[in-house]
Amino acid sequence: MDASTKQRIEELVSSSPIVVFMKGSKLMPQCGFSNNVVQILHALGVPFETFDVLSDMEIRQGIKEFSNWPTIPQVYVKGEFIGGSDILIEMYNSGELREQLEVALAS
């Protein structure tokens, strides 16, 4: 990944406390995994921003390298990569996600 793509990703990741790199938008997810993440975050009632990787191939490929994670969606909380759809589902079901987001949003 080139330096400008890395810088753009770093800016996106730090642009909001919760950022989701996904296919589509929170209003119109374009895949089931992205939709799962959106539904979980809506259920928790937390504010979040999304970036549609379908709109930018450099970011779509670069985010996978940035996080060392091969799939989309990717969720970042306070600049830290949390995981994708399966991890968020597990964390949501265990209650861990609610706790982590409450702490992150309070600080």
N, C-alpha and C positions, 0 to 999 in steps of 0.2 A: 504494500500500500504506500502511496506517495505521501509526502509530508502534508500537502494541502488537504487531502482526504482525512488523514489522521486528525488534523487540527479541526476540521469541520465536525468530525465525530465527537471530539472532546468538547467542542462548544455545544453541540446538541445534547450530549449526556449531562452537561452541567447547566442546561437552560431551564430546568425545572426539577423539583425534588423527585418526581417520578416520571421517567421517560420510557416509552415502549416503542421499540423499532419493530414494525409489523407490516403485514401486507394489508393495505387499505388504511382506513382511519377509524377512530373510535366510533364515528357515526355510521361507517359502512365498512366493517371488516371484510377482507377479501379471501380469508381462509378460516377453516374451523379452529385451528390452533390460536390464531390471532383473536378470533371471537371469544374463545375461552378466557383469555387473559383480560379482555375488555369487560366481560361479564363479571369476573372475579373482582376486578377493581371497582366496578360500579356497585357490586354487592357490598363492598366494604365502605363505599361512600367517600373514597379518597379522590382528590383532584389529581389528574395526570395528563401528560401531553403525549402525543404519538407522532411518529415519523413514518411515512409510507415509503418503504424500501422499493416498492414497484416504480416509484417516480424517479429514482436515482440509482443507477446500476453501480456507481462507484461506492456509494454508501452501503448498498445491499451486499456487495462483496467485502468491503472494508470492515463492516461491523463484525463479520464472522472472524476476521483476523484480529480485530481489536480486542474482542472478548475471548478469543480462542474457543469459540463455541460454533458448531457448524450449522445451526438451524435458526430460523426466524419463527416466532417472535423472540425478542430479547428484552428483558425488563431491567432497568437501572434505577436504583434508589440512592439518592444523594451521591451520584456518580459511580456507584458500585454495581457491578453486574450481579444480579440475583439469580437469573435463570430464564428458562423458557416456559412453555405452557405446562408440561408435565410437572416441573418443579414447583410452579406456582400453585397448581392444583393440590399437590401434596402439602405444601406449606399452608394453604388456605384450609384444607381439611383438618390439619393438626392444630390450627389456631396460631401457628408461628408467624404467618404472614401478617395478620392483624397486629400482633405485638410489634413486629419489626417496623411496620409502616407507621404505627402510632409513635414510636420512639423517634423515627427519622423525621416525621413531620413536626414533632414537638421541638426538635433542636434547631 
